Amino acid sequence: RKEKILDFYKDGKKAFIKEIGEEYYNQLLNEIKDQEESLFRWDNLFLYYTQLGRCMYSLEPIELSELKSKNIYDQDHIYPKSKIYDNSIENRVLV
């Protein structure tokens, strides 16, 4: 998963810098590089980086240090489970 995210950042570099700024982009990229590969098995961390460290609803930055708190951040399904049962990582967002 770590390599997948690094490729994602490399492929979208221009668009991401335009959206979030070069300084924040570089900060996220360095955080990814510093994380151990095994930590990316945790879905919340994977979603955090694929969403550029932002809540999918509000687009506000998510505090990485508070990511483990179930009282602050949660996952939601893009396509509701009531309509289609798809619990894959591709159908979930961090909010």
Secondary structure, DSSP 8 states (H G I E B T S, - for coil): -HHHHHHHHHHTHHHHHHHH-HHHHHHHHHHHHHS-GGGGGSHHHHHHHHTTTB-TTT--B--GGGTT-TTT--EEESS-TTT----SGGGEEE-
